[in-house]
Amino acid sequence: MSLQLTWEQARRMRARRQHLDDACRETSAADIVRHLFGLQSQEWSSAQLAIHARGPDLTQADVIHAREIDRAFALTWTLRGTLHLVAAEDLQLQLDLCGPPAINGTGSRYKQLDLSDEVRERALAAIEDILRGGQALSRAQLAKALEARGIPVAGQAIHHLLRFAALRGLICLGAEVDGDLTYVLLEEWLPAAKAAPHPDDPLLEFARRYLAAYAPATMADFKRWSGLGAALVKAAWAAVTPECIPVALPAGEALMLERQIDALEASPHEPTVRLLPRYDNYLLGYESRAFMVADRFAKRVHPGGGLIRSCLLVDGVAKANWKLEKRRTGMRVIVEPFETLEPSIVPRLEAQVETLGRFLNTNAELLL
C-alpha cells in the first residue's frame, strides 16, 4: 500500500532534499554539488547563486575556488545535454549514461550545420592536439585554431563541436579568464574524473542519486530530469524500486528511498525563505512545476521559450520573481510578488538579501 502525501508534504520534503530548508546548511560548495548530483549551469552566474541558496554561509569566492583550484567539480554538458556542475567522482557515470542520448538527439542539428560524423571526429582530434599540455582557450580562440585546421566553426557550429567534445568526455570548461570561460582537456583538468570507481550497476546508482536529491518523484520526473531514453529510464526505475517506498502523490505514483522516511517527520516551525536564481534545480527537476506554483502564476515562473525565471521561494512555493540590479554602491534586489506577501516573510527576505550581499562581497538592499 502506498504512503499518501499531500502536495504540501511532498513540497516540503522536496525542498528539504534540495537543501532549501533552514535545517539544511551545507558548509562547502563541493558538498552541495555532490548531493544534488548535478547542478544546472547553463548560466554560470545563476549556478553560483543556486549554491548560495543552499549554503548561505558560503561566498562567491568559495564557489570559484572549489571549481578552479580544488577542482572538486566540473562545469560541462551532461544531464539532458545541458551544462551542469558535476562532482569529479560522478562525472564519468553521467557522461557514460547521458552523453550518447544527448549526441543522438542532436543528429538533425549536426546535419543542418554540415557536421558529419567524419567532421566531428576530425574536430575531436584537433581539439585534443590544440589543448594538450595544459592549454586553456576561450571559445573564440579555440574556434580560430580549429578554423585554421579546416574545421567548420561558423555560426552555431563551434558551439555544437565543443558540446560534442564535452559529451564525449574530451573537454570541460576551465578557469575564467578576463570574463571568458576557457576550455581545457578533461583528463588534464580533472584527472579524478577518470580515476573514480565505476558503480557495479550504473543505472541503479543513477536513479538512487536522483531520488536522494529529488524524492518523492515519479518515473516521469526522472525521465524529464535525466534526458535518458524510455528503455533506460524504465530499467533504472525498476532497479531502484526495491530500495524504495511507494508514495501516492496527487499527480500519481512516486517513489522515495526507504532511508528518507524520517524526513517526513521533520517540519520547520518558521517559514523557510530562499532566493532561487533562474534555471534552479528545484524548478527543473520534475516533469511539472504545478506542485510549487499556482496555475494563475505559472507564467511568472515559466513564460515560455525555455526561460525559467528567478523566484522567491517560501516553504517550497514560488511567491515572487526577483532580479539583481547593479548600483554604484552595490546591488539592489528587486522583488516582484505575485500577490501581497505575509508580513512575517519580510524580515526573512531581508535576511536573505543580507546573506546574498555577503556572498557577492557587496552591499545589497531590498526593494519590495
C-alpha positions as CSV (number, residue, x, y, z in Angstrom):
1,M,0.0,0.0,0.0
2,S,1.3,3.4,-0.9
3,L,2.1,6.2,1.5
4,Q,-0.3,9.0,0.9
5,L,1.2,12.5,0.7
6,T,-0.4,15.9,0.1
7,W,1.4,18.4,-2.2
8,E,2.3,20.4,0.9
9,Q,4.0,17.4,2.5
10,A,5.7,16.5,-0.8
11,R,6.8,20.1,-1.4
12,R,8.4,20.4,2.0
13,M,10.2,17.1,1.5
14,R,11.4,18.1,-1.9
15,A,12.7,21.4,-0.7
16,R,14.5,19.6,2.2
17,R,16.1,17.1,-0.2
18,Q,17.2,20.1,-2.4
19,H,18.8,21.7,0.7
20,L,16.4,24.6,0.5
21,D,15.4,24.2,4.2
22,D,16.7,26.0,7.2
23,A,17.5,22.6,8.8
24,C,20.0,22.0,5.9
25,R,23.1,24.2,5.9
26,E,25.9,22.8,3.8
27,T,29.4,24.1,4.6
28,S,31.0,23.6,1.2
29,A,30.2,24.1,-2.5
30,A,31.5,20.7,-3.2
31,D,29.1,19.0,-0.8
32,I,26.2,20.9,-2.4
33,V,27.1,19.8,-5.9
34,R,27.7,16.3,-4.8
35,H,24.4,16.0,-3.0
36,L,22.4,17.4,-5.9
37,F,24.1,15.0,-8.3
38,G,24.5,17.8,-10.9
39,L,23.6,21.5,-10.6
40,Q,22.1,23.2,-13.6
41,S,24.6,25.7,-15.0
42,Q,23.6,27.0,-18.4
43,E,24.2,30.3,-16.8
44,W,27.4,30.2,-14.7
45,S,26.3,33.3,-12.7
46,S,23.0,31.6,-11.8
47,A,24.7,28.4,-10.8
48,Q,26.7,30.3,-8.3
49,L,23.6,31.8,-6.9
50,A,22.0,28.3,-6.7
51,I,24.9,27.3,-4.5
52,H,24.3,30.4,-2.3
53,A,20.6,29.4,-1.9
54,R,21.8,26.1,-0.3
55,G,24.9,27.3,1.5
56,P,24.1,30.8,2.9
57,D,27.5,30.9,4.8
58,L,29.5,30.5,1.5
59,T,30.8,33.2,-0.7
60,Q,31.2,33.5,-4.4
61,A,35.0,33.3,-3.9
62,D,34.4,29.9,-2.2
63,V,32.5,28.6,-5.2
64,I,35.1,29.8,-7.7
65,H,37.9,28.3,-5.5
66,A,36.1,24.9,-5.3
67,R,35.8,24.8,-9.1
68,E,39.1,26.3,-10.3
69,I,41.5,25.5,-7.5
70,D,40.2,22.5,-5.6
71,R,38.6,21.2,-8.8
72,A,36.0,19.4,-6.7
73,F,33.5,19.5,-9.6
74,A,33.5,20.2,-13.3
75,L,31.4,22.5,-15.4
76,T,30.4,20.6,-18.6
77,W,27.5,19.2,-20.6
78,T,25.8,16.1,-19.1
79,L,22.2,15.7,-18.0
80,R,19.8,16.4,-20.9
81,G,22.8,17.6,-22.9
82,T,22.9,20.8,-20.9
83,L,25.6,22.5,-18.8
84,H,25.9,21.3,-15.2
85,L,28.3,21.3,-12.3
86,V,29.1,17.7,-11.5
87,A,31.3,16.3,-8.7
88,A,34.5,14.8,-10.0
89,E,33.6,11.3,-8.8
90,D,30.2,11.5,-10.5
91,L,31.2,12.8,-13.9
92,Q,32.1,9.7,-15.7
93,L,28.9,8.0,-14.7
94,Q,26.9,10.9,-16.0
95,L,28.9,11.1,-19.3
96,D,28.5,7.3,-19.9
97,L,24.7,7.4,-19.5
98,C,23.8,11.0,-20.7
99,G,26.4,11.5,-23.4
100,P,25.1,9.1,-26.1
101,P,21.4,10.1,-25.9
102,A,22.3,13.8,-26.0
103,I,24.5,13.3,-29.0
104,N,22.0,11.1,-30.8
105,G,19.3,13.7,-30.1
106,T,21.4,16.4,-31.8
107,G,21.7,14.4,-35.1
108,S,19.4,16.7,-37.1
109,R,21.2,19.8,-36.0
110,Y,24.6,18.3,-36.9
111,K,23.2,17.6,-40.3
112,Q,21.9,21.2,-40.7
113,L,25.4,22.5,-39.8
114,D,27.2,20.0,-42.1
115,L,28.9,18.5,-39.1
116,S,29.1,14.9,-40.3
117,D,30.5,12.0,-38.2
118,E,33.8,12.4,-40.1
119,V,33.9,16.2,-39.4
120,R,33.2,15.8,-35.7
121,E,35.8,13.1,-35.3
122,R,38.4,15.3,-37.0
123,A,37.4,18.1,-34.7
124,L,37.9,15.9,-31.6
125,A,41.4,15.0,-32.8
126,A,42.2,18.7,-33.5
127,I,40.8,19.9,-30.2
128,E,42.9,17.3,-28.3
129,D,46.0,18.4,-30.1
130,I,45.4,22.1,-29.6
131,L,44.7,21.8,-25.9
132,R,47.3,19.2,-25.0
133,G,49.8,20.3,-22.4
134,G,47.6,22.3,-20.2
135,Q,46.3,24.9,-22.7
136,A,43.2,26.8,-21.8
137,L,41.5,28.7,-24.6
138,S,38.3,30.7,-24.9
139,R,35.7,29.7,-27.4
140,A,36.8,32.4,-29.8
141,Q,40.4,31.3,-29.5
142,L,39.6,27.7,-30.0
143,A,37.3,28.5,-32.9
144,K,40.2,30.3,-34.6
145,A,42.6,27.4,-34.1
146,L,40.1,24.9,-35.4
147,E,39.3,27.1,-38.5
148,A,43.0,27.2,-39.3
149,R,42.9,23.4,-39.5
150,G,39.9,23.3,-41.9
151,I,37.2,22.6,-39.3
152,P,33.9,24.5,-39.9
153,V,33.1,26.8,-37.0
154,A,30.8,29.4,-38.4
155,G,27.6,30.3,-36.6
156,Q,26.4,27.6,-34.2
157,A,28.9,25.0,-35.5
158,I,31.6,25.9,-32.9
159,H,29.1,25.5,-30.0
160,H,28.0,22.1,-31.2
161,L,31.5,20.9,-31.8
162,L,32.5,21.9,-28.3
163,R,29.4,20.4,-26.7
164,F,30.0,17.2,-28.7
165,A,33.6,17.0,-27.4
166,A,32.4,17.6,-23.9
167,L,29.7,14.9,-24.1
168,R,32.4,12.5,-25.4
169,G,34.4,13.3,-22.3
170,L,37.3,15.0,-24.0
171,I,36.9,18.6,-22.7
172,C,35.3,20.6,-20.0
173,L,35.2,24.3,-19.0
174,G,38.3,25.6,-17.2
175,A,39.1,28.8,-15.4
176,E,37.5,32.1,-16.2
177,V,40.0,34.5,-17.8
178,D,39.1,38.2,-18.4
179,G,35.4,37.4,-18.1
180,D,35.5,34.4,-20.5
181,L,35.3,30.8,-19.5
182,T,38.1,28.7,-21.1
183,Y,38.1,25.1,-22.5
184,V,40.5,22.5,-21.3
185,L,41.2,18.8,-21.6
186,L,39.1,17.0,-19.0
187,E,41.8,14.4,-18.2
188,E,44.3,17.2,-17.6
189,W,42.0,19.5,-15.7
190,L,40.2,16.8,-13.6
191,P,42.1,13.5,-13.6
192,A,40.0,12.4,-10.6
193,A,37.0,12.0,-13.0
194,K,38.7,9.1,-14.9
195,A,40.1,7.6,-11.7
196,A,36.7,7.4,-9.9
197,P,35.4,3.9,-9.2
198,H,32.7,2.7,-11.6
199,P,29.5,1.5,-9.9
200,D,28.6,-2.1,-10.3
201,D,25.1,-1.1,-11.6
202,P,25.3,2.3,-13.2
203,L,21.6,2.7,-13.8
204,L,20.7,1.7,-10.2
205,E,23.2,4.3,-8.8
206,F,21.9,6.9,-11.2
207,A,18.3,6.5,-10.1
208,R,19.3,6.2,-6.4
209,R,21.3,9.5,-6.6
210,Y,18.3,11.2,-8.3
211,L,15.9,10.2,-5.5
212,A,18.4,11.2,-2.8
213,A,18.1,14.8,-4.0
214,Y,14.6,14.9,-5.5
215,A,12.2,12.4,-3.8
216,P,9.4,11.9,-3.7
217,A,9.4,11.7,-7.5
218,T,7.8,9.8,-10.3
219,M,9.3,7.9,-13.2
220,A,8.2,10.8,-15.5
221,D,10.0,13.2,-13.2
222,F,13.2,11.1,-13.5
223,K,12.9,10.9,-17.3
224,R,12.5,14.7,-17.6
225,W,15.5,15.3,-15.3
226,S,17.8,12.8,-16.8
227,G,17.2,13.0,-20.5
228,L,17.6,9.3,-20.8
229,G,15.5,7.2,-23.3
230,A,12.4,5.4,-22.2
231,A,14.1,1.9,-22.0
232,L,16.9,3.1,-19.8
233,V,14.5,5.1,-17.6
234,K,12.4,2.0,-17.0
235,A,15.4,-0.1,-16.3
236,A,16.8,2.4,-13.8
237,W,13.4,2.8,-12.1
238,A,12.9,-1.0,-11.8
239,A,16.4,-1.3,-10.4
240,V,15.9,1.2,-7.6
241,T,12.3,0.3,-6.7
242,P,13.4,-2.5,-4.2
243,E,15.2,0.2,-2.1
244,C,12.1,2.5,-2.1
245,I,8.7,3.1,-0.5
246,P,5.8,3.7,-2.9
247,V,4.2,7.1,-2.5
248,A,0.9,8.3,-3.8
249,L,1.0,11.9,-4.9
250,P,-1.9,14.0,-6.3
251,A,-0.2,13.6,-9.7
252,G,0.4,9.9,-9.4
253,E,2.6,7.1,-8.1
254,A,6.0,8.1,-6.9
255,L,9.0,6.7,-5.0
256,M,11.2,7.7,-2.1
257,L,14.1,5.9,-0.7
258,E,13.4,3.9,2.4
259,R,16.0,5.8,4.3
260,Q,14.2,9.1,3.6
261,I,11.1,8.2,5.6
262,D,12.4,10.0,8.7
263,A,12.4,13.3,6.7
264,L,8.6,13.3,6.7
265,E,8.6,13.8,10.5
266,A,10.7,17.0,10.4
267,S,8.7,20.1,9.7
268,P,10.1,23.7,10.2
269,H,8.2,25.8,12.7
270,E,9.1,29.1,10.9
271,P,8.8,29.9,7.2
272,T,11.8,29.0,5.0
273,V,12.7,31.7,2.5
274,R,15.1,31.3,-0.4
275,L,16.0,33.4,-3.4
276,L,16.3,30.9,-6.3
277,P,18.1,32.0,-9.5
278,R,17.0,31.4,-13.0
279,Y,17.1,27.7,-14.0
280,D,17.5,26.4,-10.5
281,N,17.4,22.6,-10.0
282,Y,14.2,22.9,-7.9
283,L,12.5,24.4,-10.9
284,L,13.8,21.9,-13.4
285,G,13.9,18.6,-11.6
286,Y,10.3,17.5,-12.2
287,E,8.0,17.0,-15.1
288,S,5.7,19.7,-13.9
289,R,6.0,22.8,-11.7
290,A,2.4,22.7,-10.6
291,F,3.3,21.5,-7.1
292,M,5.3,24.7,-6.4
293,V,3.4,27.4,-8.2
294,A,-0.3,28.2,-8.5
295,D,-1.7,27.8,-12.0
296,R,-2.6,31.5,-12.2
297,F,1.1,32.4,-11.6
298,A,2.7,29.7,-13.7
299,K,3.7,32.1,-16.5
300,R,5.6,34.2,-14.0
301,V,7.9,31.3,-13.5
302,H,7.9,29.7,-16.9
303,P,6.8,32.3,-19.5
304,G,7.8,30.0,-22.4
305,G,10.6,29.7,-24.9
306,G,12.7,27.7,-22.4
307,L,13.0,30.6,-20.0
308,I,12.8,29.8,-16.3
309,R,12.7,33.0,-14.1
310,S,14.2,33.5,-10.7
311,C,11.8,33.0,-7.8
312,L,11.4,33.9,-4.2
313,L,10.6,30.5,-2.6
314,V,8.6,30.3,0.7
315,D,8.3,26.8,2.1
316,G,8.8,25.4,-1.3
317,V,6.2,27.7,-3.0
318,A,7.1,30.3,-5.6
319,K,5.8,33.7,-4.3
320,A,7.6,36.3,-6.4
321,N,10.1,37.0,-9.1
322,W,13.3,38.8,-8.3
323,K,16.3,40.3,-10.0
324,L,19.6,41.9,-9.2
325,E,20.2,45.5,-10.3
326,K,23.8,46.8,-10.2
327,R,24.2,50.2,-8.5
328,R,27.2,52.4,-7.9
329,T,27.3,51.5,-4.2
330,G,26.4,47.8,-4.6
331,M,23.4,45.7,-5.6
332,R,19.7,46.2,-5.3
333,V,17.5,43.1,-5.0
334,I,14.1,43.9,-6.7
335,V,11.3,41.6,-5.6
336,E,8.0,41.5,-7.5
337,P,5.4,39.5,-5.5
338,F,2.7,37.5,-7.3
339,E,0.4,38.8,-4.5
340,T,0.9,40.5,-1.2
341,L,3.4,38.7,0.9
342,E,2.6,37.7,4.5
343,P,4.2,40.3,6.9
344,S,6.2,37.5,8.7
345,I,8.0,36.8,5.4
346,V,9.6,40.2,5.0
347,P,12.2,40.0,7.8
348,R,13.3,36.6,6.5
349,L,13.5,38.0,3.0
350,E,15.6,40.9,4.3
351,A,17.9,38.4,6.0
352,Q,18.3,36.5,2.6
353,V,19.2,39.8,0.9
354,E,21.8,40.4,3.5
355,T,23.4,37.0,3.0
356,L,23.3,37.5,-0.8
357,G,25.3,40.7,-0.3
358,R,27.9,38.8,1.8
359,F,28.1,36.1,-0.9
360,L,28.8,38.7,-3.6
361,N,31.0,40.8,-1.3
362,T,29.0,43.9,-1.8
363,N,26.2,45.9,-0.3
364,A,22.7,44.6,-1.1
365,E,19.5,46.3,-0.4
366,L,15.9,45.1,-0.8
367,L,13.3,46.8,-3.0
368,L,9.9,45.3,-2.4
